[in-house]
Amino acid sequence: MELLVRRVLSVRSATAPRLGAGGLVFYLSDVTGVQQLWFFNGSRHDVYAPVEGRVGDYRVSKDGVVAVVVEGAGTRSGGCTSGG
């Protein structure tokens, strides 16, 4: 039973993929223990912009601006341009 509980608690996910400027693929993942915005540039995966709190949602504009909604002590949003 203990092994089953550890396996369930170790499940991580990747959701909400979206294509960004320059072919970057953005997605949400909780692989670090807290849901963050990640990107894949064709050769590596990395956290796009580490934030305190859980990233609840994000948007990528056609001109490469990424807006992130962070859940936590109140909801706030911010943006930056994609460059990877």
All heavy atoms as a GROMACS GRO file, in nm:
protein
  620
    1MET      N    1   0.082  -0.119   0.000
    1MET     CA    2   0.000   0.000   0.000
    1MET      C    3   0.087   0.126   0.000
    1MET      O    4   0.057   0.222  -0.070
    1MET     CB    5  -0.094  -0.003   0.121
    1MET     CG    6  -0.186   0.114   0.126
    1MET     SD    7  -0.304   0.106  -0.008
    1MET     CE    8  -0.440   0.185   0.061
    2GLU      N    9   0.194   0.128   0.076
    2GLU     CA   10   0.282   0.244   0.083
    2GLU      C   11   0.340   0.276  -0.055
    2GLU      O   12   0.348   0.392  -0.094
    2GLU     CB   13   0.396   0.220   0.183
    2GLU     CG   14   0.485   0.340   0.199
    2GLU     CD   15   0.597   0.316   0.299
    2GLU    OE1   16   0.575   0.242   0.396
    2GLU    OE2   17   0.704   0.372   0.278
    3LEU      N   18   0.380   0.174  -0.130
    3LEU     CA   19   0.433   0.195  -0.265
    3LEU      C   20   0.327   0.258  -0.354
    3LEU      O   21   0.356   0.351  -0.430
    3LEU     CB   22   0.482   0.064  -0.325
    3LEU     CG   23   0.535   0.070  -0.468
    3LEU    CD1   24   0.654   0.165  -0.476
    3LEU    CD2   25   0.574  -0.068  -0.515
    4LEU      N   26   0.205   0.213  -0.345
    4LEU     CA   27   0.096   0.269  -0.425
    4LEU      C   28   0.076   0.417  -0.392
    4LEU      O   29   0.063   0.500  -0.481
    4LEU     CB   30  -0.033   0.192  -0.401
    4LEU     CG   31  -0.158   0.246  -0.472
    4LEU    CD1   32  -0.139   0.244  -0.623
    4LEU    CD2   33  -0.279   0.166  -0.432
    5VAL      N   34   0.078   0.452  -0.265
    5VAL     CA   35   0.060   0.592  -0.223
    5VAL      C   36   0.174   0.677  -0.277
    5VAL      O   37   0.153   0.786  -0.330
    5VAL     CB   38   0.050   0.602  -0.070
    5VAL    CG1   39   0.056   0.748  -0.025
    5VAL    CG2   40  -0.076   0.536  -0.020
    6ARG      N   41   0.297   0.630  -0.268
    6ARG     CA   42   0.412   0.705  -0.321
    6ARG      C   43   0.400   0.725  -0.472
    6ARG      O   44   0.431   0.832  -0.523
    6ARG     CB   45   0.543   0.635  -0.288
    6ARG     CG   46   0.587   0.658  -0.145
    6ARG     CD   47   0.724   0.606  -0.123
    6ARG     NE   48   0.713   0.460  -0.137
    6ARG     CZ   49   0.812   0.374  -0.122
    6ARG    NH1   50   0.932   0.417  -0.097
    6ARG    NH2   51   0.795   0.245  -0.135
    7ARG      N   52   0.355   0.623  -0.543
    7ARG     CA   53   0.338   0.637  -0.688
    7ARG      C   54   0.232   0.739  -0.723
    7ARG      O   55   0.250   0.820  -0.813
    7ARG     CB   56   0.305   0.502  -0.751
    7ARG     CG   57   0.423   0.410  -0.759
    7ARG     CD   58   0.389   0.282  -0.827
    7ARG     NE   59   0.506   0.196  -0.836
    7ARG     CZ   60   0.501   0.070  -0.871
    7ARG    NH1   61   0.387   0.011  -0.899
    7ARG    NH2   62   0.611  -0.001  -0.878
    8VAL      N   63   0.121   0.737  -0.652
    8VAL     CA   64   0.014   0.833  -0.678
    8VAL      C   65   0.062   0.974  -0.648
    8VAL      O   66   0.039   1.068  -0.724
    8VAL     CB   67  -0.112   0.800  -0.595
    8VAL    CG1   68  -0.212   0.915  -0.600
    8VAL    CG2   69  -0.176   0.672  -0.644
    9LEU      N   70   0.135   0.993  -0.539
    9LEU     CA   71   0.183   1.126  -0.501
    9LEU      C   72   0.292   1.177  -0.593
    9LEU      O   73   0.317   1.297  -0.600
    9LEU     CB   74   0.232   1.125  -0.356
    9LEU     CG   75   0.124   1.106  -0.251
    9LEU    CD1   76   0.187   1.097  -0.113
    9LEU    CD2   77   0.021   1.216  -0.256
   10SER      N   78   0.358   1.089  -0.667
   10SER     CA   79   0.466   1.132  -0.755
   10SER      C   80   0.419   1.162  -0.897
   10SER      O   81   0.499   1.201  -0.981
   10SER     CB   82   0.576   1.025  -0.761
   10SER     OG   83   0.530   0.911  -0.830
   11VAL      N   84   0.291   1.147  -0.923
   11VAL     CA   85   0.238   1.175  -1.057
   11VAL      C   86   0.256   1.322  -1.089
   11VAL      O   87   0.223   1.410  -1.010
   11VAL     CB   88   0.090   1.135  -1.067
   11VAL    CG1   89   0.029   1.184  -1.196
   11VAL    CG2   90   0.074   0.984  -1.055
   12ARG      N   91   0.312   1.350  -1.203
   12ARG     CA   92   0.329   1.487  -1.251
   12ARG      C   93   0.257   1.499  -1.384
   12ARG      O   94   0.229   1.400  -1.452
   12ARG     CB   95   0.478   1.521  -1.270
   12ARG     CG   96   0.560   1.504  -1.144
   12ARG     CD   97   0.519   1.608  -1.041
   12ARG     NE   98   0.606   1.599  -0.924
   12ARG     CZ   99   0.562   1.609  -0.801
   12ARG    NH1  100   0.436   1.625  -0.777
   12ARG    NH2  101   0.646   1.602  -0.701
   13SER      N  102   0.228   1.621  -1.425
   13SER     CA  103   0.153   1.637  -1.548
   13SER      C  104   0.205   1.753  -1.630
   13SER      O  105   0.276   1.840  -1.581
   13SER     CB  106   0.005   1.660  -1.516
   13SER     OG  107  -0.011   1.783  -1.450
   14ALA      N  108   0.169   1.752  -1.757
   14ALA     CA  109   0.196   1.862  -1.848
   14ALA      C  110   0.066   1.890  -1.922
   14ALA      O  111   0.006   1.799  -1.979
   14ALA     CB  112   0.307   1.828  -1.946
   15THR      N  113   0.020   2.015  -1.918
   15THR     CA  114  -0.109   2.049  -1.977
   15THR      C  115  -0.100   2.182  -2.051
   15THR      O  116  -0.003   2.255  -2.040
   15THR     CB  117  -0.217   2.062  -1.868
   15THR    OG1  118  -0.180   2.165  -1.776
   15THR    CG2  119  -0.237   1.932  -1.793
   16ALA      N  120  -0.206   2.213  -2.122
   16ALA     CA  121  -0.227   2.342  -2.188
   16ALA      C  122  -0.115   2.383  -2.284
   16ALA      O  123  -0.062   2.494  -2.274
   16ALA     CB  124  -0.251   2.452  -2.084
   17PRO      N  125  -0.077   2.297  -2.378
   17PRO     CA  126   0.029   2.337  -2.472
   17PRO      C  127  -0.019   2.447  -2.567
   17PRO      O  128  -0.133   2.446  -2.612
   17PRO     CB  129   0.057   2.208  -2.549
   17PRO     CG  130  -0.070   2.131  -2.542
   17PRO     CD  131  -0.131   2.166  -2.408
   18ARG      N  132   0.071   2.542  -2.593
   18ARG     CA  133   0.041   2.650  -2.687
   18ARG      C  134   0.168   2.686  -2.763
   18ARG      O  135   0.278   2.686  -2.706
   18ARG     CB  136  -0.011   2.774  -2.614
   18ARG     CG  137  -0.143   2.746  -2.545
   18ARG     CD  138  -0.201   2.868  -2.481
   18ARG     NE  139  -0.324   2.829  -2.414
   18ARG     CZ  140  -0.354   2.859  -2.288
   18ARG    NH1  141  -0.272   2.934  -2.216
   18ARG    NH2  142  -0.467   2.820  -2.236
   19LEU      N  143   0.153   2.719  -2.889
   19LEU     CA  144   0.266   2.754  -2.974
   19LEU      C  145   0.297   2.902  -2.958
   19LEU      O  146   0.208   2.987  -2.962
   19LEU     CB  147   0.235   2.722  -3.120
   19LEU     CG  148   0.349   2.732  -3.219
   19LEU    CD1  149   0.464   2.640  -3.177
   19LEU    CD2  150   0.301   2.695  -3.357
   20GLY      N  151   0.425   2.934  -2.941
   20GLY     CA  152   0.470   3.073  -2.926
   20GLY      C  153   0.554   3.116  -3.044
   20GLY      O  154   0.575   3.041  -3.140
   21ALA      N  155   0.603   3.238  -3.036
   21ALA     CA  156   0.687   3.293  -3.142
   21ALA      C  157   0.815   3.212  -3.156
   21ALA      O  158   0.867   3.157  -3.060
   21ALA     CB  159   0.721   3.439  -3.110
   22GLY      N  160   0.865   3.203  -3.277
   22GLY     CA  161   0.990   3.132  -3.302
   22GLY      C  162   0.981   2.982  -3.286
   22GLY      O  163   1.083   2.915  -3.272
   23GLY      N  164   0.860   2.928  -3.284
   23GLY     CA  165   0.844   2.783  -3.272
   23GLY      C  166   0.850   2.728  -3.131
   23GLY      O  167   0.849   2.607  -3.112
   24LEU      N  168   0.858   2.816  -3.029
   24LEU     CA  169   0.858   2.768  -2.891
   24LEU      C  170   0.723   2.705  -2.859
   24LEU      O  171   0.618   2.755  -2.900
   24LEU     CB  172   0.882   2.882  -2.792
   24LEU     CG  173   1.021   2.944  -2.788
   24LEU    CD1  174   1.022   3.058  -2.688
   24LEU    CD2  175   1.125   2.840  -2.752
   25VAL      N  176   0.726   2.596  -2.786
   25VAL     CA  177   0.603   2.534  -2.736
   25VAL      C  178   0.598   2.559  -2.586
   25VAL      O  179   0.691   2.522  -2.513
   25VAL     CB  180   0.601   2.382  -2.765
   25VAL    CG1  181   0.477   2.318  -2.704
   25VAL    CG2  182   0.609   2.356  -2.914
   26PHE      N  183   0.493   2.624  -2.540
   26PHE     CA  184   0.474   2.651  -2.398
   26PHE      C  185   0.376   2.550  -2.342
   26PHE      O  186   0.286   2.503  -2.412
   26PHE     CB  187   0.418   2.792  -2.378
   26PHE     CG  188   0.514   2.900  -2.413
   26PHE    CD1  189   0.517   2.956  -2.540
   26PHE    CD2  190   0.604   2.947  -2.319
   26PHE    CE1  191   0.606   3.055  -2.573
   26PHE    CE2  192   0.695   3.048  -2.351
   26PHE     CZ  193   0.695   3.102  -2.478
   27TYR      N  194   0.391   2.518  -2.213
   27TYR     CA  195   0.297   2.427  -2.147
   27TYR      C  196   0.310   2.446  -1.996
   27TYR      O  197   0.408   2.501  -1.946
   27TYR     CB  198   0.323   2.282  -2.186
   27TYR     CG  199   0.463   2.231  -2.153
   27TYR    CD1  200   0.488   2.162  -2.035
   27TYR    CD2  201   0.569   2.254  -2.240
   27TYR    CE1  202   0.616   2.116  -2.005
   27TYR    CE2  203   0.696   2.208  -2.211
   27TYR     CZ  204   0.719   2.139  -2.093
   27TYR     OH  205   0.845   2.095  -2.064
   28LEU      N  206   0.207   2.402  -1.924
   28LEU     CA  207   0.209   2.406  -1.778
   28LEU      C  208   0.249   2.268  -1.727
   28LEU      O  209   0.204   2.167  -1.779
   28LEU     CB  210   0.071   2.443  -1.724
   28LEU     CG  211   0.019   2.580  -1.762
   28LEU    CD1  212  -0.125   2.597  -1.711
   28LEU    CD2  213   0.108   2.690  -1.707
   29SER      N  214   0.336   2.266  -1.627
   29SER     CA  215   0.378   2.139  -1.567
   29SER      C  216   0.403   2.157  -1.418
   29SER      O  217   0.449   2.263  -1.375
   29SER     CB  218   0.506   2.086  -1.634
   29SER     OG  219   0.547   1.966  -1.571
   30ASP      N  220   0.374   2.051  -1.343
   30ASP     CA  221   0.400   2.053  -1.199
   30ASP      C  222   0.518   1.962  -1.162
   30ASP      O  223   0.529   1.914  -1.051
   30ASP     CB  224   0.276   2.014  -1.121
   30ASP     CG  225   0.230   1.872  -1.148
   30ASP    OD1  226   0.282   1.808  -1.242
   30ASP    OD2  227   0.141   1.824  -1.076
   31VAL      N  228   0.608   1.940  -1.256
   31VAL     CA  229   0.721   1.851  -1.233
   31VAL      C  230   0.810   1.899  -1.119
   31VAL      O  231   0.878   1.820  -1.054
   31VAL     CB  232   0.801   1.828  -1.364
   31VAL    CG1  233   0.881   1.951  -1.402
   31VAL    CG2  234   0.892   1.707  -1.351
   32THR      N  235   0.810   2.028  -1.089
   32THR     CA  236   0.890   2.083  -0.979
   32THR      C  237   0.814   2.076  -0.846
   32THR      O  238   0.870   2.111  -0.743
   32THR     CB  239   0.926   2.230  -1.005
   32THR    OG1  240   0.804   2.305  -1.015
   32THR    CG2  241   1.009   2.246  -1.130
   33GLY      N  242   0.689   2.032  -0.849
   33GLY     CA  243   0.607   2.028  -0.730
   33GLY      C  244   0.502   2.137  -0.727
   33GLY      O  245   0.404   2.128  -0.655
   34VAL      N  246   0.522   2.243  -0.805
   34VAL     CA  247   0.427   2.353  -0.817
   34VAL      C  248   0.410   2.380  -0.966
   34VAL      O  249   0.508   2.386  -1.040
   34VAL     CB  250   0.479   2.480  -0.746
   34VAL    CG1  251   0.383   2.596  -0.767
   34VAL    CG2  252   0.502   2.456  -0.600
   35GLN      N  253   0.287   2.399  -1.009
   35GLN     CA  254   0.263   2.423  -1.151
   35GLN      C  255   0.330   2.551  -1.198
   35GLN      O  256   0.307   2.658  -1.143
   35GLN     CB  257   0.113   2.428  -1.179
   35GLN     CG  258   0.081   2.440  -1.326
   35GLN     CD  259  -0.062   2.408  -1.354
   35GLN    OE1  260  -0.097   2.292  -1.361
   35GLN    NE2  261  -0.145   2.510  -1.370
   36GLN      N  262   0.417   2.539  -1.298
   36GLN     CA  263   0.491   2.651  -1.355
   36GLN      C  264   0.476   2.650  -1.507
   36GLN      O  265   0.437   2.549  -1.565
   36GLN     CB  266   0.641   2.639  -1.322
   36GLN     CG  267   0.674   2.650  -1.174
   36GLN     CD  268   0.660   2.792  -1.124
   36GLN    OE1  269   0.720   2.883  -1.179
   36GLN    NE2  270   0.581   2.810  -1.019
   37LEU      N  271   0.509   2.761  -1.569
   37LEU     CA  272   0.508   2.770  -1.715
   37LEU      C  273   0.644   2.722  -1.768
   37LEU      O  274   0.748   2.774  -1.728
   37LEU     CB  275   0.481   2.914  -1.759
   37LEU     CG  276   0.481   2.937  -1.911
   37LEU    CD1  277   0.372   2.855  -1.979
   37LEU    CD2  278   0.464   3.085  -1.941
   38TRP      N  279   0.640   2.627  -1.857
   38TRP     CA  280   0.760   2.569  -1.918
   38TRP      C  281   0.758   2.596  -2.066
   38TRP      O  282   0.654   2.629  -2.124
   38TRP     CB  283   0.761   2.418  -1.896
   38TRP     CG  284   0.793   2.378  -1.756
   38TRP    CD1  285   0.714   2.392  -1.646
   38TRP    CD2  286   0.913   2.316  -1.711
   38TRP    NE1  287   0.777   2.344  -1.536
   38TRP    CE2  288   0.899   2.295  -1.573
   38TRP    CE3  289   1.030   2.274  -1.773
   38TRP    CZ2  290   0.999   2.236  -1.496
   38TRP    CZ3  291   1.128   2.214  -1.696
   38TRP    CH2  292   1.112   2.197  -1.560
   39PHE      N  293   0.874   2.581  -2.131
   39PHE     CA  294   0.881   2.590  -2.276
   39PHE      C  295   0.970   2.478  -2.328
   39PHE      O  296   1.055   2.425  -2.258
   39PHE     CB  297   0.934   2.726  -2.322
   39PHE     CG  298   1.081   2.746  -2.300
   39PHE    CD1  299   1.174   2.712  -2.397
   39PHE    CD2  300   1.127   2.799  -2.181
   39PHE    CE1  301   1.310   2.729  -2.377
   39PHE    CE2  302   1.263   2.818  -2.160
   39PHE     CZ  303   1.354   2.782  -2.257
   40PHE      N  304   0.948   2.445  -2.454
   40PHE     CA  305   1.033   2.350  -2.526
   40PHE      C  306   1.073   2.417  -2.656
   40PHE      O  307   0.988   2.464  -2.731
   40PHE     CB  308   0.956   2.220  -2.555
   40PHE     CG  309   1.033   2.121  -2.635
   40PHE    CD1  310   1.149   2.064  -2.585
   40PHE    CD2  311   0.990   2.085  -2.761
   40PHE    CE1  312   1.221   1.972  -2.660
   40PHE    CE2  313   1.061   1.993  -2.837
   40PHE     CZ  314   1.177   1.937  -2.786
   41ASN      N  315   1.203   2.425  -2.682
   41ASN     CA  316   1.251   2.496  -2.801
   41ASN      C  317   1.301   2.402  -2.910
   41ASN      O  318   1.370   2.444  -3.001
   41ASN     CB  319   1.362   2.595  -2.763
   41ASN     CG  320   1.487   2.526  -2.711
   41ASN    OD1  321   1.497   2.405  -2.711
   41ASN    ND2  322   1.582   2.606  -2.665
   42GLY      N  323   1.267   2.274  -2.900
   42GLY     CA  324   1.310   2.177  -2.999
   42GLY      C  325   1.425   2.091  -2.951
   42GLY      O  326   1.449   1.984  -3.003
   43SER      N  327   1.495   2.141  -2.847
   43SER     CA  328   1.606   2.061  -2.794
   43SER      C  329   1.607   2.053  -2.642
   43SER      O  330   1.667   1.963  -2.587
   43SER     CB  331   1.740   2.119  -2.842
   43SER     OG  332   1.757   2.251  -2.794
   44ARG      N  333   1.543   2.146  -2.574
   44ARG     CA  334   1.540   2.137  -2.428
   44ARG      C  335   1.410   2.192  -2.370
   44ARG      O  336   1.344   2.278  -2.430
   44ARG     CB  337   1.659   2.210  -2.365
   44ARG     CG  338   1.651   2.360  -2.370
   44ARG     CD  339   1.774   2.426  -2.305
   44ARG     NE  340   1.766   2.569  -2.321
   44ARG     CZ  341   1.754   2.654  -2.219
   44ARG    NH1  342   1.755   2.609  -2.097
   44ARG    NH2  343   1.744   2.783  -2.242
   45HIS      N  344   1.377   2.140  -2.252
   45HIS     CA  345   1.263   2.186  -2.175
   45HIS      C  346   1.317   2.266  -2.058
   45HIS      O  347   1.416   2.228  -1.997
   45HIS     CB  348   1.184   2.066  -2.119
   45HIS     CG  349   1.127   1.977  -2.224
   45HIS    ND1  350   0.998   1.989  -2.266
   45HIS    CD2  351   1.182   1.875  -2.294
   45HIS    CE1  352   0.975   1.895  -2.359
   45HIS    NE2  353   1.085   1.826  -2.376
   46ASP      N  354   1.252   2.378  -2.025
   46ASP     CA  355   1.296   2.458  -1.911
   46ASP      C  356   1.180   2.544  -1.861
   46ASP      O  357   1.085   2.572  -1.934
   46ASP     CB  358   1.412   2.549  -1.953
   46ASP     CG  359   1.499   2.590  -1.835
   46ASP    OD1  360   1.465   2.560  -1.719
   46ASP    OD2  361   1.602   2.654  -1.860
   47VAL      N  362   1.190   2.587  -1.735
   47VAL     CA  363   1.091   2.679  -1.680
   47VAL      C  364   1.108   2.813  -1.752
   47VAL      O  365   1.219   2.863  -1.764
   47VAL     CB  366   1.110   2.697  -1.528
   47VAL    CG1  367   1.016   2.803  -1.473
   47VAL    CG2  368   1.089   2.564  -1.456
   48TYR      N  369   0.999   2.868  -1.801
   48TYR     CA  370   1.007   2.992  -1.879
   48TYR      C  371   1.042   3.111  -1.791
   48TYR      O  372   1.134   3.185  -1.820
   48TYR     CB  373   0.876   3.015  -1.954
   48TYR     CG  374   0.879   3.140  -2.037
   48TYR    CD1  375   0.960   3.148  -2.149
   48TYR    CD2  376   0.803   3.251  -2.003
   48TYR    CE1  377   0.965   3.263  -2.226
   48TYR    CE2  378   0.807   3.365  -2.080
   48TYR     CZ  379   0.888   3.371  -2.191
   48TYR     OH  380   0.894   3.484  -2.266
   49ALA      N  381   0.965   3.132  -1.687
   49ALA     CA  382   0.989   3.244  -1.596
   49ALA      C  383   0.944   3.200  -1.458
   49ALA      O  384   0.825   3.203  -1.427
   49ALA     CB  385   0.911   3.367  -1.640
   50PRO      N  386   1.037   3.152  -1.373
   50PRO     CA  387   0.999   3.103  -1.240
   50PRO      C  388   0.923   3.210  -1.162
   50PRO      O  389   0.963   3.326  -1.162
   50PRO     CB  390   1.132   3.072  -1.173
   50PRO     CG  391   1.231   3.061  -1.284
   50PRO     CD  392   1.181   3.150  -1.394
   51VAL      N  393   0.815   3.170  -1.099
   51VAL     CA  394   0.736   3.262  -1.018
   51VAL      C  395   0.704   3.195  -0.885
   51VAL      O  396   0.706   3.073  -0.874
   51VAL     CB  397   0.604   3.303  -1.088
   51VAL    CG1  398   0.630   3.382  -1.213
   51VAL    CG2  399   0.518   3.181  -1.118
   52GLU      N  400   0.678   3.277  -0.784
   52GLU     CA  401   0.631   3.223  -0.657
   52GLU      C  402   0.482   3.197  -0.672
   52GLU      O  403   0.409   3.281  -0.720
   52GLU     CB  404   0.654   3.322  -0.544
   52GLU     CG  405   0.797   3.327  -0.498
   52GLU     CD  406   0.811   3.408  -0.371
   52GLU    OE1  407   0.721   3.403  -0.285
   52GLU    OE2  408   0.913   3.477  -0.361
   53GLY      N  409   0.439   3.083  -0.633
   53GLY     CA  410   0.300   3.047  -0.646
   53GLY      C  411   0.278   2.956  -0.764
   53GLY      O  412   0.370   2.915  -0.834
   54ARG      N  413   0.153   2.924  -0.785
   54ARG     CA  414   0.111   2.831  -0.889
   54ARG      C  415   0.061   2.909  -1.010
   54ARG      O  416  -0.023   2.998  -0.996
   54ARG     CB  417  -0.001   2.743  -0.834
   54ARG     CG  418  -0.057   2.644  -0.930
   54ARG     CD  419  -0.174   2.568  -0.864
   54ARG     NE  420  -0.225   2.466  -0.951
   54ARG     CZ  421  -0.313   2.488  -1.048
   54ARG    NH1  422  -0.359   2.610  -1.069
   54ARG    NH2  423  -0.354   2.388  -1.124
   55VAL      N  424   0.113   2.875  -1.127
   55VAL     CA  425   0.065   2.938  -1.250
   55VAL      C  426  -0.069   2.874  -1.284
   55VAL      O  427  -0.078   2.753  -1.304
   55VAL     CB  428   0.165   2.921  -1.366
   55VAL    CG1  429   0.104   2.975  -1.496
   55VAL    CG2  430   0.295   2.990  -1.335
   56GLY      N  431  -0.173   2.956  -1.285
   56GLY     CA  432  -0.307   2.905  -1.311
   56GLY      C  433  -0.342   2.904  -1.459
   56GLY      O  434  -0.414   2.818  -1.507
   57ASP      N  435  -0.288   3.001  -1.533
   57ASP     CA  436  -0.319   3.011  -1.675
   57ASP      C  437  -0.216   3.103  -1.740
   57ASP      O  438  -0.142   3.174  -1.672
   57ASP     CB  439  -0.459   3.068  -1.696
   57ASP     CG  440  -0.513   3.044  -1.837
   57ASP    OD1  441  -0.453   2.964  -1.912
   57ASP    OD2  442  -0.614   3.107  -1.872
   58TYR      N  443  -0.213   3.101  -1.872
   58TYR     CA  444  -0.124   3.190  -1.946
   58TYR      C  445  -0.176   3.208  -2.087
   58TYR      O  446  -0.259   3.131  -2.134
   58TYR     CB  447   0.019   3.134  -1.949
   58TYR     CG  448   0.036   3.013  -2.039
   58TYR    CD1  449   0.091   3.026  -2.165
   58TYR    CD2  450  -0.003   2.887  -1.998
   58TYR    CE1  451   0.106   2.917  -2.249
   58TYR    CE2  452   0.011   2.777  -2.080
   58TYR     CZ  453   0.066   2.792  -2.206
   58TYR     OH  454   0.079   2.683  -2.288
   59ARG      N  455  -0.130   3.311  -2.152
   59ARG     CA  456  -0.164   3.338  -2.291
   59ARG      C  457  -0.038   3.380  -2.364
   59ARG      O  458   0.049   3.445  -2.307
   59ARG     CB  459  -0.267   3.451  -2.302
   59ARG     CG  460  -0.403   3.419  -2.243
   59ARG     CD  461  -0.477   3.318  -2.331
   59ARG     NE  462  -0.610   3.292  -2.283
   59ARG     CZ  463  -0.646   3.188  -2.210
   59ARG    NH1  464  -0.557   3.101  -2.171
   59ARG    NH2  465  -0.771   3.170  -2.174
   60VAL      N  466  -0.031   3.344  -2.492
   60VAL     CA  467   0.082   3.382  -2.577
   60VAL      C  468   0.024   3.461  -2.694
   60VAL      O  469  -0.062   3.412  -2.766
   60VAL     CB  470   0.157   3.258  -2.630
   60VAL    CG1  471   0.275   3.300  -2.717
   60VAL    CG2  472   0.204   3.170  -2.515
   61SER      N  473   0.071   3.585  -2.713
   61SER     CA  474   0.022   3.665  -2.824
   61SER      C  475   0.101   3.633  -2.950
   61SER      O  476   0.208   3.573  -2.945
   61SER     CB  477   0.034   3.815  -2.792
   61SER     OG  478   0.169   3.853  -2.793
   62LYS      N  479   0.049   3.677  -3.064
   62LYS     CA  480   0.115   3.652  -3.192
   62LYS      C  481   0.252   3.718  -3.202
   62LYS      O  482   0.340   3.670  -3.273
   62LYS     CB  483   0.027   3.700  -3.308
   62LYS     CG  484  -0.097   3.618  -3.323
   62LYS     CD  485  -0.183   3.668  -3.437
   62LYS     CE  486  -0.311   3.588  -3.446
   62LYS     NZ  487  -0.397   3.636  -3.553
   63ASP      N  488   0.271   3.828  -3.128
   63ASP     CA  489   0.400   3.897  -3.133
   63ASP      C  490   0.499   3.850  -3.026
   63ASP      O  491   0.604   3.908  -3.008
   63ASP     CB  492   0.383   4.049  -3.126
   63ASP     CG  493   0.317   4.095  -2.998
   63ASP    OD1  494   0.274   4.010  -2.917
   63ASP    OD2  495   0.308   4.216  -2.978
   64GLY      N  496   0.466   3.740  -2.956
   64GLY     CA  497   0.560   3.679  -2.863
   64GLY      C  498   0.549   3.721  -2.718
   64GLY      O  499   0.631   3.682  -2.636
   65VAL      N  500   0.449   3.801  -2.682
   65VAL     CA  501   0.432   3.842  -2.543
   65VAL      C  502   0.357   3.731  -2.470
   65VAL      O  503   0.257   3.679  -2.518
   65VAL     CB  504   0.355   3.975  -2.532
   65VAL    CG1  505   0.326   4.009  -2.386
   65VAL    CG2  506   0.434   4.086  -2.599
   66VAL      N  507   0.410   3.693  -2.353
   66VAL     CA  508   0.350   3.588  -2.272
   66VAL      C  509   0.293   3.652  -2.146
   66VAL      O  510   0.366   3.721  -2.073
   66VAL     CB  511   0.454   3.480  -2.234
   66VAL    CG1  512   0.391   3.374  -2.146
   66VAL    CG2  513   0.515   3.419  -2.359
   67ALA      N  514   0.165   3.632  -2.118
   67ALA     CA  515   0.100   3.681  -1.997
   67ALA      C  516   0.072   3.562  -1.908
   67ALA      O  517   0.020   3.460  -1.953
   67ALA     CB  518  -0.029   3.754  -2.031
   68VAL      N  519   0.107   3.572  -1.780
   68VAL     CA  520   0.094   3.462  -1.685
   68VAL      C  521   0.004   3.504  -1.570
   68VAL      O  522   0.018   3.615  -1.517
   68VAL     CB  523   0.234   3.424  -1.628
   68VAL    CG1  524   0.222   3.316  -1.524
   68VAL    CG2  525   0.327   3.382  -1.740
   69VAL      N  526  -0.090   3.417  -1.531
   69VAL     CA  527  -0.175   3.440  -1.415
   69VAL      C  528  -0.124   3.349  -1.303
   69VAL      O  529  -0.120   3.228  -1.319
   69VAL     CB  530  -0.323   3.408  -1.445
   69VAL    CG1  531  -0.408   3.426  -1.320
   69VAL    CG2  532  -0.374   3.495  -1.559
   70VAL      N  533  -0.080   3.411  -1.193
   70VAL     CA  534  -0.024   3.337  -1.081
   70VAL      C  535  -0.126   3.331  -0.968
   70VAL      O  536  -0.179   3.435  -0.928
   70VAL     CB  537   0.106   3.403  -1.031
   70VAL    CG1  538   0.164   3.327  -0.913
   70VAL    CG2  539   0.207   3.412  -1.145
   71GLU      N  540  -0.151   3.211  -0.918
   71GLU     CA  541  -0.242   3.193  -0.805
   71GLU      C  542  -0.160   3.193  -0.678
   71GLU      O  543  -0.046   3.149  -0.676
   71GLU     CB  544  -0.317   3.062  -0.818
   71GLU     CG  545  -0.401   3.054  -0.944
   71GLU     CD  546  -0.461   2.916  -0.964
   71GLU    OE1  547  -0.428   2.824  -0.890
   71GLU    OE2  548  -0.539   2.901  -1.059
   72GLY      N  549  -0.216   3.243  -0.572
   72GLY     CA  550  -0.142   3.246  -0.445
   72GLY      C  551  -0.202   3.351  -0.356
   72GLY      O  552  -0.322   3.362  -0.342
   73ALA      N  553  -0.117   3.434  -0.300
   73ALA     CA  554  -0.162   3.543  -0.213
   73ALA      C  555  -0.226   3.650  -0.302
   73ALA      O  556  -0.164   3.749  -0.337
   73ALA     CB  557  -0.046   3.600  -0.135
   74GLY      N  558  -0.349   3.628  -0.343
   74GLY     CA  559  -0.414   3.716  -0.439
   74GLY      C  560  -0.372   3.675  -0.579
   74GLY      O  561  -0.270   3.611  -0.596
   75THR      N  562  -0.449   3.709  -0.677
   75THR     CA  563  -0.414   3.675  -0.814
   75THR      C  564  -0.350   3.795  -0.879
   75THR      O  565  -0.399   3.906  -0.867
   75THR     CB  566  -0.540   3.632  -0.891
   75THR    OG1  567  -0.597   3.519  -0.824
   75THR    CG2  568  -0.508   3.593  -1.033
   76ARG      N  569  -0.241   3.772  -0.947
   76ARG     CA  570  -0.175   3.882  -1.017
   76ARG      C  571  -0.135   3.830  -1.154
   76ARG      O  572  -0.128   3.711  -1.176
   76ARG     CB  573  -0.055   3.933  -0.939
   76ARG     CG  574   0.057   3.832  -0.925
   76ARG     CD  575   0.169   3.892  -0.839
   76ARG     NE  576   0.287   3.811  -0.845
   76ARG     CZ  577   0.314   3.707  -0.769
   76ARG    NH1  578   0.226   3.668  -0.681
   76ARG    NH2  579   0.426   3.641  -0.782
   77SER      N  580  -0.107   3.919  -1.242
   77SER     CA  581  -0.061   3.877  -1.375
   77SER      C  582   0.057   3.960  -1.416
   77SER      O  583   0.079   4.069  -1.365
   77SER     CB  584  -0.175   3.890  -1.477
   77SER     OG  585  -0.213   4.024  -1.491
   78GLY      N  586   0.133   3.907  -1.506
   78GLY     CA  587   0.249   3.978  -1.557
   78GLY      C  588   0.279   3.928  -1.696
   78GLY      O  589   0.221   3.830  -1.740
   79GLY      N  590   0.367   3.995  -1.765
   79GLY     CA  591   0.397   3.952  -1.901
   79GLY      C  592   0.541   3.975  -1.934
   79GLY      O  593   0.610   4.053  -1.871
   80CYS      N  594   0.588   3.904  -2.033
   80CYS     CA  595   0.723   3.923  -2.085
   80CYS      C  596   0.726   3.868  -2.228
   80CYS      O  597   0.636   3.798  -2.269
   80CYS     CB  598   0.828   3.855  -1.998
   80CYS     SG  599   0.794   3.685  -1.956
   81THR      N  600   0.826   3.906  -2.302
   81THR     CA  601   0.835   3.859  -2.439
   81THR      C  602   0.907   3.726  -2.443
   81THR      O  603   0.995   3.699  -2.363
   81THR     CB  604   0.910   3.959  -2.529
   81THR    OG1  605   1.039   3.981  -2.476
   81THR    CG2  606   0.834   4.089  -2.540
   82SER      N  607   0.866   3.642  -2.536
   82SER     CA  608   0.929   3.510  -2.546
   82SER      C  609   1.061   3.521  -2.618
   82SER      O  610   1.074   3.587  -2.718
   82SER     CB  611   0.837   3.411  -2.618
   82SER     OG  612   0.810   3.454  -2.749
   83GLY      N  613   1.158   3.458  -2.560
   83GLY     CA  614   1.290   3.458  -2.620
   83GLY      C  615   1.359   3.326  -2.593
   83GLY      O  616   1.447   3.284  -2.662
   84GLY      N  617   1.310   3.258  -2.486
   84GLY     CA  618   1.363   3.128  -2.452
   84GLY      C  619   1.497   3.141  -2.401
   84GLY      O  620   1.586   3.084  -2.379
   0.00000   0.00000   0.00000
